[in-house]
Amino acid sequence: MDSPQFAQFAALGVIGIVTIVVVAAFSKKLGVASPLILVVLGIGGSYLPGFPADFALPPEVILVGLLPPLLYAAAINVPLVDFRRNLNTISALSVLLVVASAFITGSLLYLIFPDLNFAAAVALGAVISPTDAVAATSLGKRLGLPPRLITILEGESLVNDATALVLLRSAVAAASAIVAGVTTVNIGGVISDFGFAVVVAIVVGLVIGFVTVFLRSKLRDPVLDTAISFAVPFIAFIPAEELGASGVLAVVVAGLYAGHSSARHFTPQARISERLNWRTAQFVVENGVFLLMGLQIRRIVESVDPKLFPAIDSVYVGLLMTAVIIGIRFLFVGPLLWWLQRHNEHKERRNRRFAQAIERVRGRASQDARLERSRQRATRVYNRRATDLTQLREEGFGWKGGVILSWSGMRGVVTLAAAQSLPADGSFPYREQLILVAFTVAITTLLLQGGTLPWLIRVSGIRGTDRAADRRELATLLDAMSEAGVSVLESPRLELPGDDVVDPEVIERVRHDTLLGAESAWERAEHGAGADALVNSPHQQYRTLRREVLRAEREALLDARSAGTYASRILSRAQAMLDLEETRLEQIDNPSGS
């Protein structure tokens, strides 16, 4: 690449990042998800004078370079317990719905394009089938959707990418075989390849997740730990792809494992560093892809051969496919929710029978050590199932949630990249038209569904979590944590190295700091979150006074830095200590982070 061209792309990159930041800042005030605005800006920008008309991003850059870290960043933030509880729903939406959508839309495309073979048509159906929950979840979290609904949307968008890409790979291979003269396709072989890709990907993801978590747990430098975490998505993706499995699914599994294991195996500094760095990377890459989606529209439209199939007709086909996939999703979600309700009722009846069986062996187990251990294991299983069922029942979202779930079917990153990865070897005679169809579906769903989702959420009246109940639950949890922490101070063996006894005043100071968070949480639970209700409480007075002290300490630190009387490394350490203390007080006063 020559210098002028490199400078041009570098300038575009800088402008793109600035645009992303500005749009994100204003989108919150407008109440519109930033991906929607970025797509529109990208389309407009592609027609500006001086913008390269042939601008295109190679699909490998997204599928191999950007998609793995995007999925990993999302996976580490999805609670594994919630993912497991909603696995039935997530599996149905991310596998059954994707396959059904691919074949139904593929059948229609096969009828519309006369020279397109059925396998190639299904390939495009696989391209437009996976959803992208970025816009939905960003709006949902801000507008207060139920956490279970957000978990389902996030889990679906994580897994359905793998389903769509594996299906796309099989369909492309079948289309190439048909062009080469093979008249029959081995359906059993396609299904076995699909199963192999899924099973091997899960195994690879678990192995990579376990190994990388173990290695990172040995590091005590959060910078090194975060640097390794940036490589994990590719460490999982590459070997899975080389084995013929789904690299995307391997990344998701590794991310879920790492996110679940971080609380036990990583240092607090490593968790804070990883969370901040991955949020930044996810923000830039995720929004950048939507901007790139809009920027490529001009080239895609101009590359369509009007004699073969006009661009405007391709857009009409894309609009038709949009209506079809929206309809399929509504028709799928309704029966799915009905089945889930019946399935949960069946699980509750089965769990009650399980509890009765445990109770029947209680007397015999008291006289048989082996039977008692089996009973204890069974009791743990019963308690976990009961907790799962209670949570699912309490977090049910009803028909209102079903409507939101049905309407949250926006397409995005994978559709963009997968469409451009369609081979240009003759097996896809309408390749440019098919790419335009896919882009039309993605942009239409983003603008139509994403643009109207906030209105639909408000009109439906669906409500998320009860903040008062959340405050009480948080206070209860902090109580239990504080009780465990304070119990350490009651130990008669509480001694320092060298057999020195701890000063009782020091013990009392530690006890006070340990109980502070729980007592503050109960104040907020009993009096509400308003500042006026708590302004006169002792703990609020303590925190207010402590903040004034910290403010004075920070001013003294800035004065010392201006005077240059201390070494920079000493000033940095003092700054870090102040930051940690202020962060702790902020978490006590504002535990929800809102």
LOSE-82416 format. One record per residue (C-alpha): residue in one letter; x, y, z. Coordinates in steps of 0.5 Angstrom, whole numbers, plus 500, padded with zeros to 3 digits. Layout:
BEGIN
@type: A, east: X, north: Y, up: Z
...
//
This chain:
BEGIN
@type: M, east: 500, north: 500, up: 500
@type: D, east: 503, north: 507, up: 498
@type: S, east: 504, north: 513, up: 503
@type: P, east: 498, north: 517, up: 500
@type: Q, east: 493, north: 511, up: 500
@type: F, east: 495, north: 509, up: 507
@type: A, east: 495, north: 516, up: 510
@type: Q, east: 488, north: 516, up: 507
@type: F, east: 485, north: 510, up: 510
@type: A, east: 489, north: 512, up: 517
@type: A, east: 485, north: 519, up: 516
@type: L, east: 478, north: 515, up: 515
@type: G, east: 480, north: 511, up: 521
@type: V, east: 481, north: 517, up: 526
@type: I, east: 475, north: 520, up: 523
@type: G, east: 471, north: 513, up: 524
@type: I, east: 473, north: 513, up: 532
@type: V, east: 471, north: 520, up: 533
@type: T, east: 464, north: 519, up: 530
@type: I, east: 463, north: 513, up: 534
@type: V, east: 465, north: 517, up: 540
@type: V, east: 460, north: 523, up: 538
@type: V, east: 455, north: 518, up: 536
@type: A, east: 455, north: 514, up: 542
@type: A, east: 455, north: 521, up: 547
@type: F, east: 449, north: 524, up: 543
@type: S, east: 445, north: 517, up: 542
@type: K, east: 444, north: 516, up: 550
@type: K, east: 440, north: 523, up: 550
@type: L, east: 436, north: 522, up: 544
@type: G, east: 434, north: 515, up: 546
@type: V, east: 436, north: 511, up: 540
@type: A, east: 442, north: 506, up: 540
@type: S, east: 448, north: 508, up: 537
@type: P, east: 448, north: 502, up: 531
@type: L, east: 442, north: 505, up: 528
@type: I, east: 445, north: 512, up: 527
@type: L, east: 452, north: 510, up: 525
@type: V, east: 449, north: 506, up: 519
@type: V, east: 445, north: 512, up: 517
@type: L, east: 451, north: 516, up: 517
@type: G, east: 455, north: 511, up: 514
@type: I, east: 450, north: 510, up: 508
@type: G, east: 451, north: 518, up: 507
@type: G, east: 458, north: 518, up: 508
@type: S, east: 459, north: 513, up: 502
@type: Y, east: 456, north: 518, up: 497
@type: L, east: 461, north: 524, up: 500
@type: P, east: 465, north: 527, up: 495
@type: G, east: 472, north: 524, up: 495
@type: F, east: 470, north: 518, up: 499
@type: P, east: 473, north: 512, up: 495
@type: A, east: 467, north: 509, up: 491
@type: D, east: 471, north: 502, up: 491
@type: F, east: 471, north: 502, up: 499
@type: A, east: 470, north: 495, up: 501
@type: L, east: 472, north: 491, up: 508
@type: P, east: 475, north: 484, up: 506
@type: P, east: 470, north: 479, up: 510
@type: E, east: 476, north: 475, up: 513
@type: V, east: 477, north: 481, up: 517
@type: I, east: 471, north: 481, up: 520
@type: L, east: 470, north: 474, up: 521
@type: V, east: 477, north: 472, up: 523
@type: G, east: 479, north: 479, up: 526
@type: L, east: 473, north: 482, up: 529
@type: L, east: 468, north: 477, up: 530
@type: P, east: 472, north: 473, up: 535
@type: P, east: 474, north: 478, up: 540
@type: L, east: 467, north: 481, up: 539
@type: L, east: 464, north: 475, up: 542
@type: Y, east: 469, north: 473, up: 547
@type: A, east: 468, north: 480, up: 550
@type: A, east: 460, north: 479, up: 550
@type: A, east: 461, north: 472, up: 553
@type: I, east: 465, north: 474, up: 559
@type: N, east: 460, north: 478, up: 561
@type: V, east: 454, north: 473, up: 561
@type: P, east: 453, north: 470, up: 567
@type: L, east: 454, north: 463, up: 566
@type: V, east: 448, north: 461, up: 571
@type: D, east: 443, north: 465, up: 568
@type: F, east: 445, north: 462, up: 561
@type: R, east: 444, north: 455, up: 564
@type: R, east: 438, north: 457, up: 566
@type: N, east: 435, north: 459, up: 560
@type: L, east: 439, north: 454, up: 555
@type: N, east: 432, north: 451, up: 553
@type: T, east: 430, north: 458, up: 550
@type: I, east: 437, north: 460, up: 548
@type: S, east: 438, north: 453, up: 544
@type: A, east: 431, north: 454, up: 541
@type: L, east: 432, north: 461, up: 538
@type: S, east: 439, north: 460, up: 536
@type: V, east: 439, north: 453, up: 533
@type: L, east: 432, north: 451, up: 531
@type: L, east: 430, north: 458, up: 529
@type: V, east: 436, north: 459, up: 525
@type: V, east: 435, north: 453, up: 521
@type: A, east: 428, north: 454, up: 520
@type: S, east: 429, north: 461, up: 517
@type: A, east: 435, north: 459, up: 513
@type: F, east: 431, north: 454, up: 509
@type: I, east: 424, north: 458, up: 509
@type: T, east: 428, north: 464, up: 506
@type: G, east: 432, north: 460, up: 502
@type: S, east: 426, north: 456, up: 499
@type: L, east: 423, north: 463, up: 497
@type: L, east: 430, north: 466, up: 494
@type: Y, east: 430, north: 459, up: 490
@type: L, east: 424, north: 461, up: 487
@type: I, east: 425, north: 468, up: 486
@type: F, east: 432, north: 467, up: 482
@type: P, east: 431, north: 462, up: 476
@type: D, east: 439, north: 461, up: 476
@type: L, east: 440, north: 460, up: 483
@type: N, east: 441, north: 452, up: 486
@type: F, east: 437, north: 451, up: 492
@type: A, east: 444, north: 450, up: 496
@type: A, east: 446, north: 457, up: 494
@type: A, east: 439, north: 460, up: 496
@type: V, east: 440, north: 456, up: 503
@type: A, east: 447, north: 459, up: 504
@type: L, east: 444, north: 466, up: 503
@type: G, east: 438, north: 464, up: 508
@type: A, east: 443, north: 462, up: 513
@type: V, east: 447, north: 469, up: 512
@type: I, east: 440, north: 473, up: 514
@type: S, east: 438, north: 468, up: 519
@type: P, east: 442, north: 470, up: 525
@type: T, east: 440, north: 476, up: 530
@type: D, east: 445, north: 481, up: 533
@type: A, east: 443, north: 483, up: 540
@type: V, east: 447, north: 489, up: 540
@type: A, east: 442, north: 495, up: 539
@type: A, east: 436, north: 491, up: 543
@type: T, east: 440, north: 489, up: 549
@type: S, east: 443, north: 496, up: 549
@type: L, east: 436, north: 499, up: 549
@type: G, east: 434, north: 494, up: 553
@type: K, east: 439, north: 495, up: 559
@type: R, east: 437, north: 503, up: 559
@type: L, east: 430, north: 502, up: 558
@type: G, east: 429, north: 497, up: 564
@type: L, east: 428, north: 490, up: 560
@type: P, east: 427, north: 484, up: 565
@type: P, east: 434, north: 481, up: 566
@type: R, east: 432, north: 474, up: 564
@type: L, east: 430, north: 477, up: 557
@type: I, east: 436, north: 481, up: 556
@type: T, east: 440, north: 474, up: 558
@type: I, east: 436, north: 470, up: 552
@type: L, east: 437, north: 476, up: 547
@type: E, east: 445, north: 476, up: 549
@type: G, east: 445, north: 468, up: 549
@type: E, east: 442, north: 467, up: 543
@type: S, east: 446, north: 472, up: 539
@type: L, east: 452, north: 469, up: 542
@type: V, east: 450, north: 462, up: 539
@type: N, east: 446, north: 463, up: 533
@type: D, east: 452, north: 466, up: 530
@type: A, east: 456, north: 459, up: 530
@type: T, east: 449, north: 456, up: 528
@type: A, east: 449, north: 460, up: 522
@type: L, east: 456, north: 460, up: 520
@type: V, east: 456, north: 452, up: 520
@type: L, east: 450, north: 452, up: 516
@type: L, east: 453, north: 457, up: 511
@type: R, east: 459, north: 453, up: 510
@type: S, east: 455, north: 446, up: 509
@type: A, east: 451, north: 450, up: 504
@type: V, east: 456, north: 453, up: 500
@type: A, east: 460, north: 446, up: 500
@type: A, east: 453, north: 443, up: 497
@type: A, east: 452, north: 449, up: 492
@type: S, east: 459, north: 448, up: 489
@type: A, east: 458, north: 440, up: 489
@type: I, east: 452, north: 442, up: 485
@type: V, east: 455, north: 446, up: 480
@type: A, east: 461, north: 441, up: 479
@type: G, east: 455, north: 436, up: 477
@type: V, east: 454, north: 432, up: 483
@type: T, east: 446, north: 431, up: 483
@type: T, east: 445, north: 429, up: 490
@type: V, east: 447, north: 432, up: 497
@type: N, east: 448, north: 427, up: 503
@type: I, east: 443, north: 430, up: 508
@type: G, east: 446, north: 425, up: 513
@type: G, east: 453, north: 427, up: 512
@type: V, east: 451, north: 435, up: 513
@type: I, east: 448, north: 433, up: 519
@type: S, east: 454, north: 429, up: 522
@type: D, east: 458, north: 435, up: 520
@type: F, east: 454, north: 440, up: 523
@type: G, east: 454, north: 435, up: 530
@type: F, east: 462, north: 434, up: 529
@type: A, east: 463, north: 442, up: 528
@type: V, east: 459, north: 443, up: 535
@type: V, east: 462, north: 438, up: 539
@type: V, east: 469, north: 439, up: 537
@type: A, east: 468, north: 447, up: 538
@type: I, east: 465, north: 446, up: 545
@type: V, east: 471, north: 441, up: 547
@type: V, east: 476, north: 446, up: 544
@type: G, east: 473, north: 452, up: 548
@type: L, east: 473, north: 448, up: 555
@type: V, east: 480, north: 446, up: 554
@type: I, east: 482, north: 453, up: 552
@type: G, east: 478, north: 456, up: 557
@type: F, east: 481, north: 452, up: 563
@type: V, east: 488, north: 452, up: 560
@type: T, east: 488, north: 460, up: 559
@type: V, east: 484, north: 461, up: 566
@type: F, east: 490, north: 457, up: 570
@type: L, east: 495, north: 461, up: 566
@type: R, east: 492, north: 467, up: 568
@type: S, east: 491, north: 466, up: 575
@type: K, east: 499, north: 465, up: 576
@type: L, east: 500, north: 472, up: 573
@type: R, east: 500, north: 478, up: 578
@type: D, east: 500, north: 483, up: 573
@type: P, east: 494, north: 486, up: 571
@type: V, east: 497, north: 489, up: 565
@type: L, east: 500, north: 482, up: 563
@type: D, east: 493, north: 478, up: 565
@type: T, east: 489, north: 483, up: 560
@type: A, east: 494, north: 482, up: 554
@type: I, east: 493, north: 475, up: 555
@type: S, east: 486, north: 475, up: 555
@type: F, east: 486, north: 479, up: 548
@type: A, east: 489, north: 473, up: 545
@type: V, east: 484, north: 468, up: 548
@type: P, east: 479, north: 469, up: 543
@type: F, east: 484, north: 467, up: 537
@type: I, east: 487, north: 462, up: 541
@type: A, east: 480, north: 458, up: 541
@type: F, east: 478, north: 460, up: 534
@type: I, east: 484, north: 458, up: 530
@type: P, east: 485, north: 451, up: 532
@type: A, east: 477, north: 450, up: 532
@type: E, east: 477, north: 452, up: 525
@type: E, east: 483, north: 448, up: 523
@type: L, east: 480, north: 442, up: 526
@type: G, east: 474, north: 443, up: 522
@type: A, east: 469, north: 445, up: 528
@type: S, east: 466, north: 452, up: 529
@type: G, east: 471, north: 457, up: 531
@type: V, east: 466, north: 462, up: 533
@type: L, east: 462, north: 457, up: 538
@type: A, east: 469, north: 455, up: 541
@type: V, east: 470, north: 463, up: 543
@type: V, east: 463, north: 463, up: 546
@type: V, east: 465, north: 457, up: 550
@type: A, east: 472, north: 459, up: 552
@type: G, east: 469, north: 466, up: 554
@type: L, east: 463, north: 463, up: 558
@type: Y, east: 468, north: 459, up: 562
@type: A, east: 473, north: 465, up: 563
@type: G, east: 468, north: 470, up: 565
@type: H, east: 465, north: 465, up: 570
@type: S, east: 472, north: 463, up: 573
@type: S, east: 474, north: 470, up: 574
@type: A, east: 471, north: 471, up: 581
@type: R, east: 475, north: 465, up: 584
@type: H, east: 482, north: 465, up: 580
@type: F, east: 483, north: 472, up: 578
@type: T, east: 486, north: 478, up: 582
@type: P, east: 481, north: 484, up: 583
@type: Q, east: 486, north: 489, up: 579
@type: A, east: 486, north: 484, up: 574
@type: R, east: 478, north: 483, up: 573
@type: I, east: 478, north: 491, up: 573
@type: S, east: 483, north: 492, up: 568
@type: E, east: 480, north: 486, up: 564
@type: R, east: 473, north: 489, up: 564
@type: L, east: 475, north: 496, up: 562
@type: N, east: 479, north: 494, up: 557
@type: W, east: 474, north: 489, up: 554
@type: R, east: 469, north: 494, up: 554
@type: T, east: 473, north: 499, up: 550
@type: A, east: 475, north: 494, up: 545
@type: Q, east: 468, north: 492, up: 544
@type: F, east: 465, north: 499, up: 544
@type: V, east: 470, north: 501, up: 538
@type: V, east: 470, north: 494, up: 534
@type: E, east: 462, north: 493, up: 535
@type: N, east: 460, north: 500, up: 533
@type: G, east: 466, north: 501, up: 528
@type: V, east: 463, north: 495, up: 524
@type: F, east: 456, north: 498, up: 524
@type: L, east: 459, north: 504, up: 521
@type: L, east: 463, north: 500, up: 516
@type: M, east: 456, north: 497, up: 514
@type: G, east: 453, north: 503, up: 512
@type: L, east: 460, north: 506, up: 508
@type: Q, east: 460, north: 499, up: 504
@type: I, east: 453, north: 500, up: 501
@type: R, east: 455, north: 505, up: 495
@type: R, east: 460, north: 500, up: 492
@type: I, east: 455, north: 494, up: 493
@type: V, east: 449, north: 498, up: 489
@type: E, east: 454, north: 500, up: 484
@type: S, east: 457, north: 493, up: 483
@type: V, east: 450, north: 490, up: 481
@type: D, east: 449, north: 488, up: 474
@type: P, east: 442, north: 491, up: 472
@type: K, east: 442, north: 486, up: 466
@type: L, east: 442, north: 480, up: 470
@type: F, east: 438, north: 483, up: 476
@type: P, east: 437, north: 490, up: 477
@type: A, east: 439, north: 493, up: 484
@type: I, east: 432, north: 496, up: 486
@type: D, east: 429, north: 489, up: 485
@type: S, east: 434, north: 486, up: 489
@type: V, east: 432, north: 491, up: 495
@type: Y, east: 425, north: 489, up: 494
@type: V, east: 427, north: 482, up: 495
@type: G, east: 431, north: 484, up: 501
@type: L, east: 425, north: 488, up: 504
@type: L, east: 421, north: 481, up: 502
@type: M, east: 426, north: 477, up: 506
@type: T, east: 425, north: 482, up: 512
@type: A, east: 418, north: 481, up: 512
@type: V, east: 419, north: 474, up: 512
@type: I, east: 424, north: 473, up: 517
@type: I, east: 420, north: 477, up: 522
@type: G, east: 414, north: 473, up: 521
@type: I, east: 418, north: 467, up: 522
@type: R, east: 420, north: 469, up: 529
@type: F, east: 413, north: 471, up: 531
@type: L, east: 410, north: 465, up: 529
@type: F, east: 416, north: 461, up: 533
@type: V, east: 416, north: 465, up: 539
@type: G, east: 409, north: 464, up: 541
@type: P, east: 409, north: 457, up: 541
@type: L, east: 416, north: 457, up: 544
@type: L, east: 414, north: 461, up: 550
@type: W, east: 408, north: 456, up: 551
@type: W, east: 412, north: 450, up: 551
@type: L, east: 417, north: 453, up: 556
@type: Q, east: 411, north: 454, up: 561
@type: R, east: 409, north: 447, up: 560
@type: H, east: 416, north: 445, up: 561
@type: N, east: 417, north: 449, up: 567
@type: E, east: 411, north: 446, up: 570
@type: H, east: 413, north: 439, up: 568
@type: K, east: 420, north: 440, up: 572
@type: E, east: 417, north: 443, up: 578
@type: R, east: 412, north: 436, up: 579
@type: R, east: 419, north: 432, up: 577
@type: N, east: 423, north: 436, up: 582
@type: R, east: 417, north: 435, up: 588
@type: R, east: 417, north: 427, up: 586
@type: F, east: 425, north: 428, up: 587
@type: A, east: 424, north: 431, up: 594
@type: Q, east: 419, north: 426, up: 596
@type: A, east: 424, north: 420, up: 594
@type: I, east: 430, north: 424, up: 598
@type: E, east: 426, north: 424, up: 604
@type: R, east: 424, north: 417, up: 603
@type: V, east: 431, north: 415, up: 604
@type: R, east: 433, north: 420, up: 610
@type: G, east: 432, north: 414, up: 615
@type: R, east: 436, north: 409, up: 612
@type: A, east: 441, north: 414, up: 610
@type: S, east: 443, north: 416, up: 617
@type: Q, east: 445, north: 408, up: 618
@type: D, east: 449, north: 408, up: 612
@type: A, east: 455, north: 412, up: 610
@type: R, east: 455, north: 411, up: 603
@type: L, east: 447, north: 412, up: 602
@type: E, east: 448, north: 419, up: 606
@type: R, east: 453, north: 421, up: 601
@type: S, east: 449, north: 420, up: 596
@type: R, east: 443, north: 423, up: 599
@type: Q, east: 447, north: 429, up: 600
@type: R, east: 449, north: 430, up: 593
@type: A, east: 442, north: 429, up: 591
@type: T, east: 439, north: 434, up: 596
@type: R, east: 444, north: 439, up: 593
@type: V, east: 442, north: 437, up: 586
@type: Y, east: 434, north: 438, up: 588
@type: N, east: 436, north: 445, up: 591
@type: R, east: 440, north: 447, up: 585
@type: R, east: 433, north: 445, up: 581
@type: A, east: 429, north: 449, up: 586
@type: T, east: 433, north: 455, up: 586
@type: D, east: 433, north: 455, up: 578
@type: L, east: 425, north: 454, up: 578
@type: T, east: 424, north: 459, up: 583
@type: Q, east: 428, north: 464, up: 579
@type: L, east: 425, north: 463, up: 572
@type: R, east: 418, north: 463, up: 575
@type: E, east: 420, north: 470, up: 579
@type: E, east: 423, north: 473, up: 572
@type: G, east: 418, north: 471, up: 568
@type: F, east: 416, north: 476, up: 563
@type: G, east: 409, north: 474, up: 560
@type: W, east: 406, north: 476, up: 553
@type: K, east: 409, north: 483, up: 553
@type: G, east: 416, north: 480, up: 554
@type: G, east: 414, north: 475, up: 548
@type: V, east: 413, north: 481, up: 544
@type: I, east: 419, north: 484, up: 545
@type: L, east: 423, north: 478, up: 544
@type: S, east: 420, north: 477, up: 537
@type: W, east: 421, north: 484, up: 535
@type: S, east: 428, north: 484, up: 537
@type: G, east: 431, north: 480, up: 531
@type: M, east: 435, north: 485, up: 528
@type: R, east: 441, north: 483, up: 524
@type: G, east: 448, north: 486, up: 524
@type: V, east: 455, north: 484, up: 524
@type: V, east: 455, north: 476, up: 522
@type: T, east: 450, north: 478, up: 516
@type: L, east: 455, north: 483, up: 514
@type: A, east: 461, north: 479, up: 514
@type: A, east: 458, north: 472, up: 511
@type: A, east: 454, north: 476, up: 505
@type: Q, east: 461, north: 478, up: 503
@type: S, east: 464, north: 471, up: 504
@type: L, east: 460, north: 468, up: 499
@type: P, east: 464, north: 465, up: 493
@type: A, east: 465, north: 468, up: 487
@type: D, east: 467, north: 461, up: 483
@type: G, east: 460, north: 461, up: 479
@type: S, east: 456, north: 457, up: 484
@type: F, east: 453, north: 464, up: 486
@type: P, east: 451, north: 467, up: 479
@type: Y, east: 447, north: 473, up: 483
@type: R, east: 453, north: 474, up: 488
@type: E, east: 452, north: 482, up: 488
@type: Q, east: 445, north: 481, up: 488
@type: L, east: 445, north: 477, up: 494
@type: I, east: 450, north: 481, up: 498
@type: L, east: 445, north: 487, up: 497
@type: V, east: 439, north: 483, up: 499
@type: A, east: 443, north: 481, up: 505
@type: F, east: 445, north: 488, up: 507
@type: T, east: 438, north: 490, up: 505
@type: V, east: 435, north: 485, up: 511
@type: A, east: 441, north: 488, up: 516
@type: I, east: 439, north: 495, up: 515
@type: T, east: 432, north: 495, up: 514
@type: T, east: 431, north: 491, up: 521
@type: L, east: 436, north: 495, up: 524
@type: L, east: 432, north: 501, up: 522
@type: L, east: 425, north: 499, up: 523
@type: Q, east: 426, north: 494, up: 529
@type: G, east: 431, north: 498, up: 532
@type: G, east: 428, north: 504, up: 531
@type: T, east: 421, north: 502, up: 534
@type: L, east: 424, north: 498, up: 540
@type: P, east: 424, north: 504, up: 545
@type: W, east: 417, north: 506, up: 543
@type: L, east: 414, north: 498, up: 543
@type: I, east: 418, north: 497, up: 550
@type: R, east: 414, north: 504, up: 553
@type: V, east: 407, north: 502, up: 550
@type: S, east: 408, north: 495, up: 552
@type: G, east: 409, north: 497, up: 559
@type: I, east: 414, north: 491, up: 561
@type: R, east: 418, north: 492, up: 567
@type: G, east: 425, north: 490, up: 569
@type: T, east: 427, north: 489, up: 576
@type: D, east: 424, north: 492, up: 582
@type: R, east: 429, north: 496, up: 585
@type: A, east: 427, north: 496, up: 592
@type: A, east: 427, north: 489, up: 592
@type: D, east: 434, north: 489, up: 589
@type: R, east: 436, north: 494, up: 594
@type: R, east: 434, north: 489, up: 599
@type: E, east: 437, north: 483, up: 596
@type: L, east: 444, north: 487, up: 596
@type: A, east: 443, north: 488, up: 603
@type: T, east: 442, north: 481, up: 605
@type: L, east: 448, north: 479, up: 601
@type: L, east: 452, north: 484, up: 604
@type: D, east: 450, north: 482, up: 611
@type: A, east: 452, north: 475, up: 609
@type: M, east: 459, north: 477, up: 606
@type: S, east: 460, north: 482, up: 612
@type: E, east: 458, north: 476, up: 617
@type: A, east: 463, north: 471, up: 614
@type: G, east: 468, north: 477, up: 614
@type: V, east: 467, north: 479, up: 621
@type: S, east: 467, north: 472, up: 624
@type: V, east: 475, north: 472, up: 622
@type: L, east: 476, north: 477, up: 627
@type: E, east: 473, north: 473, up: 632
@type: S, east: 478, north: 468, up: 632
@type: P, east: 482, north: 467, up: 638
@type: R, east: 488, north: 465, up: 633
@type: L, east: 488, north: 472, up: 630
@type: E, east: 496, north: 473, up: 630
@type: L, east: 501, north: 477, up: 626
@type: P, east: 507, north: 474, up: 624
@type: G, east: 512, north: 473, up: 630
@type: D, east: 506, north: 471, up: 634
@type: D, east: 505, north: 479, up: 636
@type: V, east: 497, north: 480, up: 638
@type: V, east: 493, north: 484, up: 634
@type: D, east: 491, north: 491, up: 637
@type: P, east: 484, north: 491, up: 639
@type: E, east: 483, north: 498, up: 636
@type: V, east: 485, north: 495, up: 630
@type: I, east: 480, north: 490, up: 630
@type: E, east: 475, north: 495, up: 631
@type: R, east: 477, north: 499, up: 626
@type: V, east: 477, north: 493, up: 621
@type: R, east: 470, north: 491, up: 624
@type: H, east: 467, north: 498, up: 622
@type: D, east: 470, north: 498, up: 615
@type: T, east: 467, north: 491, up: 614
@type: L, east: 460, north: 492, up: 616
@type: L, east: 460, north: 499, up: 613
@type: G, east: 457, north: 497, up: 606
@type: A, east: 452, north: 492, up: 609
@type: E, east: 449, north: 497, up: 614
@type: S, east: 449, north: 503, up: 608
@type: A, east: 445, north: 498, up: 603
@type: W, east: 440, north: 497, up: 609
@type: E, east: 439, north: 504, up: 610
@type: R, east: 438, north: 505, up: 602
@type: A, east: 433, north: 499, up: 602
@type: E, east: 429, north: 501, up: 608
@type: H, east: 429, north: 509, up: 606
@type: G, east: 429, north: 508, up: 598
@type: A, east: 435, north: 511, up: 594
@type: G, east: 434, north: 518, up: 595
@type: A, east: 439, north: 522, up: 597
@type: D, east: 434, north: 526, up: 602
@type: A, east: 432, north: 520, up: 606
@type: L, east: 439, north: 518, up: 608
@type: V, east: 443, north: 525, up: 608
@type: N, east: 442, north: 525, up: 616
@type: S, east: 444, north: 518, up: 617
@type: P, east: 451, north: 516, up: 621
@type: H, east: 453, north: 512, up: 615
@type: Q, east: 452, north: 518, up: 610
@type: Q, east: 455, north: 523, up: 614
@type: Y, east: 461, north: 519, up: 615
@type: R, east: 461, north: 518, up: 607
@type: T, east: 460, north: 525, up: 606
@type: L, east: 466, north: 527, up: 611
@type: R, east: 470, north: 522, up: 608
@type: R, east: 469, north: 525, up: 601
@type: E, east: 471, north: 532, up: 604
@type: V, east: 477, north: 529, up: 607
@type: L, east: 479, north: 525, up: 600
@type: R, east: 478, north: 532, up: 596
@type: A, east: 482, north: 536, up: 601
@type: E, east: 488, north: 530, up: 600
@type: R, east: 487, north: 530, up: 592
@type: E, east: 488, north: 538, up: 593
@type: A, east: 494, north: 537, up: 597
@type: L, east: 497, north: 532, up: 592
@type: L, east: 496, north: 536, up: 586
@type: D, east: 499, north: 542, up: 590
@type: A, east: 505, north: 537, up: 591
@type: R, east: 505, north: 535, up: 584
@type: S, east: 505, north: 542, up: 582
@type: A, east: 511, north: 544, up: 587
@type: G, east: 515, north: 538, up: 584
@type: T, east: 517, north: 536, up: 591
@type: Y, east: 516, north: 528, up: 590
@type: A, east: 518, north: 523, up: 585
@type: S, east: 513, north: 521, up: 580
@type: R, east: 512, north: 514, up: 582
@type: I, east: 510, north: 516, up: 589
@type: L, east: 505, north: 521, up: 586
@type: S, east: 502, north: 516, up: 582
@type: R, east: 502, north: 511, up: 588
@type: A, east: 498, north: 516, up: 592
@type: Q, east: 493, north: 518, up: 586
@type: A, east: 492, north: 510, up: 585
@type: M, east: 490, north: 510, up: 593
@type: L, east: 485, north: 516, up: 592
@type: D, east: 482, north: 513, up: 586
@type: L, east: 481, north: 506, up: 590
@type: E, east: 478, north: 509, up: 596
@type: E, east: 473, north: 514, up: 592
@type: T, east: 471, north: 508, up: 588
@type: R, east: 469, north: 504, up: 594
@type: L, east: 465, north: 510, up: 597
@type: E, east: 462, north: 511, up: 590
@type: Q, east: 460, north: 503, up: 590
@type: I, east: 457, north: 504, up: 597
@type: D, east: 453, north: 510, up: 595
@type: N, east: 451, north: 507, up: 588
@type: P, east: 451, north: 500, up: 588
@type: S, east: 447, north: 499, up: 581
@type: G, east: 452, north: 504, up: 578
@type: S, east: 447, north: 508, up: 575
//
